């Protein structure tokens, strides 16, 4: 893995995993992330920054195809 990964969990939560080893689970009802910053970009893209190591990734939101919405910004 060479980027920050964002995945929907089967139980409805979101899981964020950074290459530095930091992992965070955010429940569907939570407001924002503790150690990641998520900024929506035009279209179906978003910018993710790990606040622990400052690694930054830009991703396309492909979860809409699975009937999921993209995660709320930080």
ZIJO-V627977 format. One record per pair of residues at least 12 apart in sequence whose ideal C-beta (glycine too) atoms are under 7 Angstrom apart, sorted by the first residue. I is the first residue (numbers start at 1). J is the second residue. D is the distance in Angstrom with one decimal. If there is no record, write none. Layout:
i->[I	I]
j->[J	J]
d->[D	D]
This chain:
i->[1	2	3	3	4	4	4	4	4	4	4	5	6	6	6	8	8	9	12	13	13	13	13	14	14	16	16	18	18	18	18	19	20	20	20	20	22	22	22	24	32	32	33	35	35	35	36	36	36	36	36	37	37	37	38	38	38	39	40	41	44	44	44	45	45	45	45	46	46	46]
j->[19	19	19	57	16	17	18	48	50	55	57	17	48	59	71	63	68	25	28	25	26	27	28	26	71	33	36	50	52	53	55	55	50	52	53	55	35	50	52	36	72	74	74	50	51	52	48	49	50	51	74	49	51	74	71	73	74	73	73	58	60	61	64	58	59	60	61	59	61	70]
d->[5.6	6.3	6.9	4.4	6.6	7.0	4.9	4.8	5.9	6.1	4.3	4.5	6.4	6.5	6.8	5.8	5.3	7.0	4.6	5.4	6.2	5.0	6.1	4.7	5.0	6.6	5.1	4.1	6.9	6.4	5.8	6.3	6.2	5.9	3.9	6.4	6.0	5.9	4.6	6.1	6.8	4.6	5.2	6.9	4.8	5.5	6.0	6.7	5.9	6.3	6.7	4.4	6.1	4.4	6.0	5.0	5.1	5.7	5.7	7.0	5.9	4.3	6.4	6.2	6.7	5.3	6.8	5.9	6.3	6.3]
